[in-house]
Amino acid sequence: MKEFFKYVLATIVGVLALSLIGTFLMFIIFGAIIASADKQVTVADQSMLVIDLNQSIVDRASNDPFEDIELPGFLSSVKTIGLDHISESLKKAVDDDRIKGIYLKLSTTNGGFASVEEIRNDLIAFKDSCDKPIYACADQMLLDQKGYYLATVADQIVLHPEVTLDFRGLGSELMFYKNALDKLGVEMQIIRGPNNKFKSAVEPFMLEEMSEASREQRLLYMNSLWNHMLNGISEARGISVEQLNVLADEAQTYKKAIEMVENGLIDAAKYRDEVLNDMREITGIEGTDAIPVVSVKDYAKVPVKGQSKKYSRNKVAVIYASGEIGVALSGDEGISGDKLGKEIRKARQDSSYKAIVLRVNSPGGAVFDSETIWREVKLAAEEKTLVVSFGDVAASGGYYISCPADKIVASPNTITGSIGIFGQIPNFGELMNDKLGITTDAVGTNEHSNFVSLMRPMTPYEKQRMTHYISIGYDTFLSHVADGRGMTKEAVDNIGQGRVWSGENAMEIGLIDEFGGLEHAIQLAVEMEGLEDYRTVSLPALKSPFEEMFKLGGNVKARILKGELGDTYRYYEHLKKATEMNGIYARMPYDIYLN
């Protein structure tokens, strides 16, 4: 009995100790959040505005307080930088005498090509509006190709002597799971829409390598992206496209920075102390005094004297649709058909909103949610000016929800199209029966009561019914696009069939109307509506820092995995998505990661 009480007491003491430690940690977290929320941002004279692109680029900055907290041994937070903050900050910096120049901090650019294009265009607009210099610097092992393309707008591109420039053309690898699934005893039963030969989302489960159709479409849009990038670099650096391709064929990766100076790709190879001296020269700081800097995230919150916008009763709703449609994985909320539909409906029914801009950054997802959103977009477009702005990707379901718009604006290097539908039903029968020794049996009141089972192959009747359903779904998709874009269904089918296009390709075949970023889309909506004054309202409303804090529990797993796995996290996420897909989808054929 004495031993029993001893162990009980020890357990109670342990629980109390853990509770005290947990409470202490919570106080630290709350204190950090409060300090972050109350922090007053001041911009010193002779400052450099720092755009740190060694972060994940998102359309819209969040209010997540945990991104700014650094607690050793706690959660490794994935920091983000918002396109909205970058655009707003660059506009303000033009006439702010305290800002003497822009410092681009570059390395691996964690954003898509269209995001990079928007930032690059904002920087060009900044240069055209003032004579303040842009200084691009990479001092962290490697400057990737997207980062270099962005850097070419700078007045100076500087690399640390030991940093290499990754310049070798665009390449992409696709992972195939067929052999692994065969070994596990899992059969992926796949049905594509009629003629959807380019809808290759399902190929990793059917084949061991890319089909010719998949290879063809990949090369087409990759060449489009690469040529657009080369033309921009050529214009900025004064090197011919032909010579740039020669350099890419030689693969500049792992060459020393001094060699990049010799071939004209960069301006100088400098150590950090030399870079600091350059900053002092730009800002007018003398001696060894510290150089005042302000980040984009902080500067976006700072009011600039004489730049306050006059209040307007005319509102333009900017509605963000980012992530997979109807799919929420690893703490990512994705796009809910009901929630996004509600936001669009509210803006349509509110007379103070004169126009709507829908910002779409999505590879697609569930057909049902896509149809729900499409209906609300169509109703809104019938009552108000509605312009869609494409981000990095607006494909399949992402295009589905956009096609009723009055105008569609995209970047030349947006990934879009993928007009097609597929169904995917896994059969775990062999895995359960032969590998694990688990058998199943079923009863039903009618002939097809057990339609569809995950423990056996589909019957011919079940496959026929599902094929018919997907064919109808594809026909509906074609009809929506044809109606929205003023085309025939036959014409849409010719450019559909699940095929992925670049924004440049999409302009040629009539899937988009104009090139530009979100700001261009807003201006277009304002002009179409004939507004003399307006203000934008971003929807859905961002959660407050305290609301974001209470989301922490749902995001812990994703945060830990992202922190531990780094770039390889995407493979885990892709496989998880694949195993959880069960039903009918209008989704892009794959996740695109171009190196």
N, C-alpha and C positions, 0 to 999 in steps of 0.2 A: 504493500500500500504506500509505503514511504517513497519507493521508486516511482510509483504512478504519479503521486502528487509532484514529485520533482520534475518529471517530464511535462506535466500539465503546466506547471509554473514557467518552465523554460519556453514552452510554446507561447504562452500568454505574453511573456517578456519579448519574444521574437516578433510577435504580431504588433505589439505596441511600438517596438523600435522601427519596424518597417512603416508603420503608420506615421510616425514622427518624421521619418526621412521623406516619405511621400508628401506630407504636408509642407515640409521645408522646401522641397523642390517646387511645389505648386506656388508657394509664396515668391520664390525666385522668378518663376515664369510670369506670374501676375505682375510682379514688379517691373520685369523687363518690358512687358506689354504696355503697362501704364507709362513707363518712361519713354517708350517709343511713340506712343500716341501723343504725349504731351510735349515731345521734343520740338522746339522752335527752330526752324531752318533759317539761317541767315546766309546771305551771299556776300562775301567780302569783295572789295575792289580788286581788280587785277586777277580775276579768277579764270580757271579753265573749266569748261563744262565737260565732264567725263561721261562717255557712252561706253559702258563696259558690256561687250557682247559675248563675254565668256559665261553667259547665262542662257537659260531657255527663253526664246523670244515668243511672246504670246500676243494675241490681238489686243488684249485689254488687261491692264495691270490689276491685281487683286488687292484686297485689304488684309491678306493673311499676315498676322503679326509674327508667326513663327519663321517666316523667311528672313527676318532680321535678327533672330536670336541665335547666338552661338554658345551653346552649353556643351562643354566637353563631355563625351560619353552619352549625351542625350540623343536627339534625333538629328540625322544628317539631312538638312533641309535643301531642297532643290530650288535655287533662286531663279526668279524670272524677271524679265524686263519687258514692259508693255510697249507695243507700237504706238499706242495713244500717248504715253508719256514722252516718247522720243519725238513724235511729231509736234506735240504741244511745246516741248522745251526748245526745239530748234526754232520755232516761230518766235518765241519770246526772246531768245538769245540774240536775234538779229538787231534789235534796238536797245538792248540792255547794255549800257556802257560798262557795267561791272564784269561782263563776260568778254574776255579778250580772244578766245579761240575755243576750238573743239578738239578734245583728245579722244581718239578712237582706240580703245583697248581691245585688241583682237587676238584670237588664237583659233580655237575650234568653235565655229558658229553653229549654235544649237537652234536653228530655225530653218524654215523652208526657203526656197528660191524666191517666192513671191514676197515674203517678209523682207528678205534682203533687198529686193528690188524697191520696195516702198521706202526703206530707210535710205537707200542710195539716192532715190529721187528727192527725198526730203533734204538730204545733204546738198544735192545739186541746187535745189531751190534756195537753201541757206547761202551758198556761195554766190548765187546770182543776186541776192538781196543785200549783201554787205561784203566788206573786204577783210573780214576776220578769217584767219587761217584754220585749216583742218589738218591735224597732225595724227597720222595713223601709226601705231606701234604694236609690234608683237614681240614679246620676250618670254614666251612660255612654250618652248620646244618646237612648235609647228604652227604655221599659219595655213589654214585650209583654203580651198579654192573659193568657197562662198565668201569667206572673210577677205580674201585677196580682191575679189571682184568688187566688194564694198569699199575696200581701201583705195582703189584706184581713183576715186573722186577726191582724195586728199591732196593737199599741196605737197606733203612729204610722206613717203612710206619708209618706215625705218624698222629694221629687224635687229634683234640681238645677234652678235656675230655667230653664236652657236645655234640659232633658230633656223629651221629649214622651211622653205615654201613648198607646199604640196600643190604642184601644177603638173597634171598628167592626163587631163581629160576626164570625162564622167564615166564611172563604172558602177555596176549594180549586180548584186548577187541575190538569188532567190533560194530559199530553203525548201526542200521537198521532204515530205514525211511518209510517203507511201510505203517504203521498205520497213520503216520503224513500226508503222501501224500493222503491216502484214505480220511482223514478228510478234506483236502484241495480240493479234487476233481481232483487230478492230477494222471494220469495213465502213468506209464513208460512202453512203448512197447519195449520189449527186445527180441533180437534174437542172439543166440550164434552159433558158428561154430559147425559142426557135432562132436559128442562125447566130446564137450568141457565142461564136467561136472565139471572140476576143475576151470573153468574160472568164478570165483565167484565175479568179480567186480560188477556184476549186482544183486547179492543176496540181498544187503540192500534194494533194491527197489521191490523185489519179495517176500521176506520171513521176518519172525519175529525173526529168529535165524539162526545160521550156518547150512548148509546142512552137511550130514555125510562126503561127499567128501571134503568139505572145512575144516572141523574139522580134517580130516585125514591128509591132506597136511600141515596144520599148525603145528600139533603135530610133524610131521616128521622133518620139517626143524628147528623147535624150539628145539627139542631134539638134533639135530645135532649141532646147535650153542651152546647150553648149555654144551654138553659133550666136545666140543672143548675147551670151556672156562675153564671147570673144570680140564681138563688135563693140561692146561697151568698153572693154579693156583697151582695144586698139585705138579707139578715139581718145581715151584718157591718157594713154602712155605713148602714143605715137609709134606703135609697133604694128606692122601689118598683120592681118589675120593669118596669112600664110606662115609668117615667121613665128607667130604664137603657136600654131599647130606643130611646127617643127620643134619648138621648145617642149611642148606637151608630149610629143612622140619620144623625146629623149628622157622624159620623166624627171623633172627638176627635184622631186622629193629626195631628201637626204643629201642634197648638195649644200655647201656652206652659203651663208648669206652673202658673202663677198662675191660669189659667182652670180647671184641674182642681181647684184649691182652692175656687174660687167655686162650682163645680157639685157639690162634696161628694165627688168621687171620691178625693181625697187630703187629707192634713191640712196640709201645709206645703210651700213651695218654699224650699230653703235651700242655701247654698254649703257647701263641705266644711268650712271652719273652724267654721261654725255647727253642723254635724252633729257634729264632734268635741267641741264644747262640750256638746251633748246627751249624748254618750257619757260625758263626765266627770261630768255630773250623775247619770247612772244608776249609774256605778261608784263614785262618791264620790271621784274623783281631783281633787285641787286644783290651781289655777293652770294652768300649761301643760305639766304632766308628761305623759309618754307614757301612752297607755291600753293596759294589757295585753290582748292578744287571743290566742285559741287557735282553730285551725281544727278543723273536724269530723274531718278525717282524722287529725290528731294526737291530739285529745281521745279519740277512740274507742279508742286504745291505752293510755290512762292509767288505772291502777286508782284507784278512788275509795274512800277510807276508809269502812269499814262497809257497802260495797255488794258485796262478793265473794259470789258465789252458792255455796251448798253443793253439793258434788260429788254427782251422782246417777248411779246405774248404769243408769237408764232413759234411753235416748236416743231423740230424735225426729230422723229424717233430714230435712234440708231440701235437696232436690235441685233445682239450678237448670238450667233448659232455656231458654237465650236464643239468639236468632238464627234464621236460616233452617234448615229441616230438610234435611239431606243436601246443603246448598249451602255452599261455602266460597269467599268472594271477598274480594279486597283485604285479605288478612291477617286477616279475620274467620273464626274457627274454625267458627262456626255450630254446628248440632246434628247429631252423628253418631248414626245409629240404633244402631250396635253399641256405641259408647262410653257413650251415655246408658242404653241397655238394660242394660249391664253394671253400671252404678252402681245402678240400680233393683233388679236381681237380687241384688246384694251386700247391699243393705239388707233385702231380703225374707228372705234366707237367714240373716242374722245375728240371733240371738235377742235381742241387747242392744238392737236397734232395736224399739221398741214401736209406733211409728207413723211414717208417711211423709207429708211435705208436698212436693208437686211444684210448684215455681214456674215457670210457663210464660209466656214473653214471646216469642212467635213468630208470624209471619204464615203459617207453613206451609212447604211445600216438597215434596220428593220423596215419592211415595206409598209406595215400598218402605221407606224409613227410618221413615216415620210408622207403618206397619203393624208394623214391628219394635218400636218403642217402645210402641205400643198393647198388644201382646201382653204385654210385661213389666209394664205398668201394671195390666192386667187380672189377671194372676197375683198381683201384689202386693196388689191390693185384695181378692182372695179370701182372703188369709191375714192381712192386717193392716189397721188403720185407715189409709185413704189419702185425704188431702184435697188438692185442687188449688187453688192460688192463681194467678189471672190478673194479669199486669202490664198494660202499656199495650195490648198486642194479644195475643190468643190465638185466632187465626182459622184456618179451613180445617185444615191439618195440625196447627196448634196446638190446635184443638178436638178433632181426631181422636184425639190421644194422651191427651186429658184425660177423655174421656167415660166411661171405666169407674170413675172415682173415686166414693167414698162421698158426697162433697160437693164442690161447686165454688163457690169464693168469688171475687168479682170486684168491681171498682170500678164505680159507675154509669156512668163514662165510659171503661171498657175497650172496646176494639173487638174483637168476637168474632163467632162464627157462621161465615159463608162455607162452609157445608157443600156442597161440590161438588168436581168433578174436571175437569181439562181436559188435552188433549194438544196438543203443539206441535212440528211438524217443519218446519224451514226448507227451502226449495228454492232453492239458489244457482245453478241451471242457467242462467238468463238472464244473471246477473251474470258467470259464468265463461265462457259461450259467446259471448254477444253483446257484452258490455262489455270483457272481458279477452282474448277470443280463445282461451280454454282449453277444449278439448273433452274429453269423457270417453267411454269405452266399457266394456262389461262382459260377462263370460261367467259362466255358472253351470251347475251340474249338474242343477238342478231348476227347475220353472216359476217359483218365487218365491224363488230363492236370493239375489237382490239386494233383498230386502225389509228395510228401507226405505232408499232412496238419498236423499242430500241434493242430488243433482245433477239431479233430474227430479221432476215432479209425481207424487204417489201415484196408483196405478192404482185403479179402482173397487173391486177386490178388497181392496187394501191399506187403503183408506179404510174399507171395511165391517168388516174385521178389527179395525182400531184403534177404530172406533166401538163395536163389540161389547165390546172389552176395557175401554173407558172406562165403558160402561154397567154392566158387572159391578162395576167399581171403585166407581162411585157407589152401587150397590145395597149393596155391602159397607159403605161409609161410613154409609149410612142404617141398616143393621142394627146396626152398632156403637153408634151414637148411641141408637137405639131401645132396645137392650138395656141400655145404661148408664143411660139417663134414665127407663126405665120407660114408654116411649111406643110407639105403633105406628109402623111405617115410613111409613105414609101421613101421619101427623101430622108426622113429621120432614121429609118431603118438602115439605109445605106451608110450612114455615118454613126449608127448605133452599134448593135451587136456586141455590146460590152466594151467597145474600143475606147482606150484612154488617149486623150489629146493634150498637147500643151496649149496655153492660152493663145499663142501665136497661130497654131493650127486651128484652134476653135474660132478665131476671127475669120479665117479663110472659109470655113464651112458654115458660118452663120449661127454658131452656138453662143457667141457673145457679141456685144455691140461696140464697146470702146475699151481702150487700154487705160489703166490707171489704178490707183489705190483707193482706200476708203475715203480720203479727203476729196478726191475727184468725184467719187460717187455722190457724196453729200452736196458738192457744188452743182452737180448735174441735176439732182433732185430739186434743189433750190431754184435753179434756172427754169426747169420744166414747170414748177409751180408758180413762178413769177413772184417770188418773195423778195421784198426789198430789205427786210431785216428778219433775223431768225436766231434761235438758239437751239443747240442740240441737247437731247436728253438720252443718255445711254440706258438701255434696258437689256435684260432684267436688272433691277437695282442691285448694286453690289452689297454683299453681306458686310456688316460692320466688323471691326477687328474682334469684338467679343463673340459675335456669331461664328466667325471663322475659327475662333479658339475652340468652340464646342464641336467643331467638325473634326478635330484632331484625332479622336478615337477611330473614326472610319478611315483615316488616311495614314495611320501608323505603319501598317504593313507596306504600303506603296512607298512611303518615305524611306523606310529602312532598306527595302530592296533596291530602290533607285540609288541610294547612297552607297550600298555595297557593290552593286553590279555595274554601275556607271553606264557606259554606252551599250553594254551587252544586255541591259534591262529590257531593251526592245524585243529581244528574242524570246525572253520569258513571257512578255506581254502578248506577243503575237501568237505563241503557242496556246496561251490561256484563252485568248479570244477564239482561236480555232476550235478548241475542245468544247467551248460553251455555246458555239453557234449551232442552233437547232431550229430550223424553220425556213422561212422565205425571206430573202434579203435583196436589197438594191444597194450593193456595196461595191467600191472600187476593187479591182482584181487582187490587189495586194497593198501592203504598206510600202511606200517608196522611200528608200534611203540611198541617195546618190553620193558617192565618195569622189 
